[in-house]
Amino acid sequence: MIDEFSADPLSEVDVLFFDVGDTVYGTDASQVLRIDRSHPEDFVQPGLGSLRRGGRVLVFDTPEGEAHLKVDAIRGVRPIPLFQLRRMPPAAAAASYAIGVFLEADEAHPILLIDLVETLKAQGRH
Amino acid sequence: MPSENVLEVIQAGLLTPLPRSPSFLLGVTGHRGQVIPVMDILRFLGKGEARVGSRTRLFLGTSGSYTVGVVADAVLGLRRLPVADILPPPVGGDAAVEHLLGICEGASPQDALALLNFPKLLQSARQRAVVR
């Protein structure tokens, strides 16, 4: 069953993993235009946690143009089978940009999946 | 808590914190391919906070279509209680009282049991999370 999934590229999605502080997040790699060095005016989403240095940015497209989200480190891009992705449970009441989790087989520690455009929209809320 | 609201008891694994979630939601954990939000009842009821360590247990509480992991210092076991022994919750208590089904008195005050109304607790938690 698992082999059938992994053999079909349509059943996978490329996820880019990155660090903010001690926390690992993932995002749809197709949202990311490029990875760049950060500048002081780049955007920080405090809800993701405290940055250590914030030396990198994920550059992504929005209707208003390019946006730059500061992160600490980029771990890389991995193709992830769709069956390892889960929607955020409704009872979790998480921020709008926390759209789901990546749950690796035999791994109890889920990795949050972040919608980059939503991180920008969420800025200024609360 | 009535056993009809408990699915199982598991060891607390690593929790993934959730951005901008209420403080009583400690994060999510994975269990049997499901993502389970984990709740600290003490924080929710304003009675302190739970310590999550290697020996901490979660009981998976369920109500309707929702399942939540609840932090417990220890799980003491299952007891059969006659309904006639369950007294109504005290009137005019703090916020915790409104989430009780009732009180079951024991031989001594230390043996008394507070029975949680888990569906109501979960509903209140969801409402509190939404109105933030």
Interface residues (C-beta under 8 A of the other chain):
Chain A: T23 Q45 G47 L48 G49 R86 M88 P89 P90 A91 A92 A93 A94 A95 Y97 A98 V101 L103 E107 A108 H109 P110 I111 L112 A122 H126
Chain B: G13 L14 L15 T16 P17 L18 P19 R20 S21 P22 L25 V28 T29 G30 H31 G33 Q34 V35 I36 P37 Y66 T67 V68 L122 A125 R126 A129 V130 R132
